[in-house]
């Protein structure tokens, strides 16, 4: 059977003055084929099963609509512009033998030139990875991308969310420091990992109603 070519359906969301970039991999294949489900939003991280927008909705009291309408997409774009946050997922395309959304299922992966984006948008100082350094995660691919250009991440904090930095040399031979934050992935698949964290267990012990979404809200609010 011919592999499914999973191409990213959205161009990077970039604009003058952007200071932070959300960096993930690929949305679910139905966003590529256009077979959206009720409750999906036709924009980055718009899957009805994803947690990024519900988390940001709670942090910033955005009153977002979760529906397949232009208004719902526009709400998200306006928020990002107001906050100086862009989106540049690192995977341009991959092939899949099984049509699902798992990162591990990606093969023959083609990456976007995120470093080129950083050169073009000089005010960007932070990359917010929607996942860590596990195989085929955004940090994993970004490390590979940096390595191709002779660059490395320097660890700043090894506690979740892990923080790194690297130096980017501009055309004017000036050095610019870019910080990366590997957020806990905003997906249900990451809930088991969250549940095993000592800090999560501590918070859960103090408040039995505390859950994995609450944990992400607490984490993401520090960086968005």
JOQUIVEN-V552220 format. One record per residue. N is the residue number from 0. SS is DSSP state (~ for helix, > for strand, _ for the rest). NEAR is the number of other C-alpha atoms within 8 Angstrom. D_LAST is the distance of its C-alpha to the last C-alpha in whole Angstrom. Layout:
N|SS|NEAR|D_LAST, N|SS|NEAR|D_LAST
This chain:
0|_|3|43, 1|_|4|41, 2|_|8|37, 3|>|9|34, 4|>|8|32, 5|>|10|29, 6|>|9|27, 7|_|11|24, 8|_|6|24, 9|_|6|21, 10|_|6|21, 11|_|8|18, 12|>|7|16, 13|_|8|16, 14|_|7|17, 15|_|5|18, 16|_|8|16, 17|_|14|13, 18|_|11|11, 19|>|12|8, 20|>|13|10, 21|>|13|10, 22|>|13|13, 23|_|13|15, 24|_|10|19, 25|_|11|21, 26|_|11|21, 27|_|9|24, 28|~|10|27, 29|~|8|28, 30|~|11|25, 31|~|12|27, 32|~|6|30, 33|_|6|29, 34|_|7|30, 35|_|9|27, 36|_|6|28, 37|_|7|28, 38|_|9|24, 39|_|12|23, 40|_|14|21, 41|_|11|22, 42|_|7|19, 43|_|7|16, 44|_|9|15, 45|_|10|18, 46|_|10|20, 47|_|10|21, 48|_|6|21, 49|_|12|17, 50|_|10|15, 51|~|8|11, 52|~|9|12, 53|~|8|14, 54|~|12|11, 55|~|12|8, 56|~|11|12, 57|~|9|12, 58|~|8|9, 59|~|6|10, 60|_|7|13, 61|_|7|14, 62|_|5|17, 63|_|8|17, 64|_|7|20, 65|_|9|20, 66|_|9|23, 67|_|12|25, 68|_|8|25, 69|~|7|24, 70|~|7|22, 71|~|13|20, 72|~|12|19, 73|~|8|19, 74|~|10|16, 75|~|9|14, 76|~|8|15, 77|~|8|15, 78|~|8|11, 79|~|10|10, 80|~|11|12, 81|~|7|12, 82|~|6|8, 83|_|10|10, 84|>|12|8, 85|>|15|11, 86|>|11|13, 87|_|13|15, 88|_|13|17, 89|_|14|19, 90|>|13|22, 91|>|12|24, 92|>|12|27, 93|>|13|29, 94|>|12|32, 95|>|13|32, 96|_|9|36, 97|_|7|34, 98|_|7|32, 99|_|8|29, 100|_|9|25, 101|_|6|25, 102|_|9|24, 103|_|6|27, 104|_|10|29, 105|_|11|28, 106|>|7|31, 107|>|6|32, 108|>|10|29, 109|>|8|28, 110|>|10|25, 111|_|8|23, 112|_|8|23, 113|~|8|20, 114|~|7|21, 115|~|7|23, 116|~|8|20, 117|~|9|18, 118|~|8|22, 119|~|6|22, 120|_|10|18, 121|_|6|19, 122|_|7|16, 123|_|13|13, 124|_|9|13, 125|>|11|10, 126|>|13|11, 127|>|13|9, 128|>|14|12, 129|_|13|12, 130|_|13|15, 131|_|14|17, 132|_|10|20, 133|_|7|23, 134|_|7|25, 135|_|10|24, 136|_|13|20, 137|~|16|18, 138|~|12|18, 139|~|12|22, 140|~|11|22, 141|~|9|20, 142|~|10|22, 143|~|8|25, 144|~|10|24, 145|~|11|24, 146|~|9|27, 147|_|7|29, 148|_|6|28, 149|_|6|29, 150|_|9|26, 151|_|8|24, 152|_|8|21, 153|>|7|22, 154|>|9|20, 155|>|8|18, 156|>|7|18, 157|_|8|20, 158|_|6|18, 159|_|7|16, 160|_|10|13, 161|>|13|15, 162|>|13|14, 163|>|12|17, 164|>|12|17, 165|>|11|20, 166|>|9|22, 167|>|8|22, 168|>|9|25, 169|_|9|26, 170|_|5|29, 171|_|5|30, 172|_|6|30, 173|_|7|27, 174|>|8|24, 175|>|8|21, 176|>|9|18, 177|>|12|16, 178|>|11|13, 179|>|11|13, 180|>|12|11, 181|>|15|13, 182|_|14|11, 183|_|12|13, 184|_|8|15, 185|_|11|14, 186|_|9|18, 187|~|8|21, 188|~|5|22, 189|~|10|20, 190|~|9|21, 191|~|7|24, 192|~|7|22, 193|~|10|20, 194|~|9|23, 195|_|8|24, 196|_|8|22, 197|~|6|24, 198|~|6|20, 199|~|11|20, 200|~|10|24, 201|~|8|24, 202|~|9|21, 203|~|11|24, 204|~|7|27, 205|~|6|26, 206|_|7|25, 207|_|6|26, 208|_|5|24, 209|_|9|21, 210|_|7|20, 211|~|9|18, 212|~|8|16, 213|~|8|15, 214|~|10|15, 215|~|11|12, 216|~|12|10, 217|~|8|11, 218|~|10|9, 219|~|11|6, 220|_|8|6, 221|_|6|6, 222|_|6|4, 223|_|4|0
